[in-house]
């Protein structure tokens, strides 16, 4: 005989099924919410524990005291020097020509036709450059401009402007900049002669300090002897007053 299900029993079964289904849905939903909460907490913990986030939440005092720690390699911090800006705009009437053996300068017009003011001063300012081609252009341009006919008459009136610029090169921390400044000073003395004596005292202090460095003792001594040779007897008195240990070429 077939079992006859009572209406009341059937209704009870359906109600029980619905309740069971709802419980399962709520349990499933609860499990999903718990999983999402756990994932969010884990992500939050990993973010706050990372070095980047720790730095943002707890900045070091040095970050405020030392501005170099803020994006020190940013392109916006690399501002071109005055000489580099002038050179890039064509303000220096010569260009570097790369040769197979050595480089040379090509002038836009004969150097003897160029005004020394402000070109000679601008080239002297370029002696403090530390990047190619500015280092070569400034050094060679300064030398070649002083070799033109009538250079003495053009350079002597510019000495009050040239001396502070050369001094800046002589006190520079870069050894190569100092060497270029020393060479330029000797070249200038060859051209202007005793006219340089009145300005020597402003330059000799930096030379005296560098004399303590063994690698510069010989080139500085040689430069001082050339300054004395081209400056005459008056230059010796000035040199000895600032560098008492200097030995005259006349000794």
Secondary structure, DSSP 8 states (H G I E B T S, - for coil): ------HHHHHHHHHHHHHHHHHHHHHHHHHHHHHHHHHHHHHHHHHHHSHHHHHHHS--HHHHH-GGGSSTT-GGG----HHHHHHHTT-SSEEEE--SS--EEEESS-GGGS-HHHHHHHHHHGGG--STTHHHHHHHHHHHHTTSTTHHHHHHTTHHHHHHHHHHHHT-SSHHHHHHHHHHHHHHHHHHGGGGHHHHHHHHHHHHHHTTSHHHHHHHHHHHHHHHHHH-HHHHHHHHHH-TT---TT-
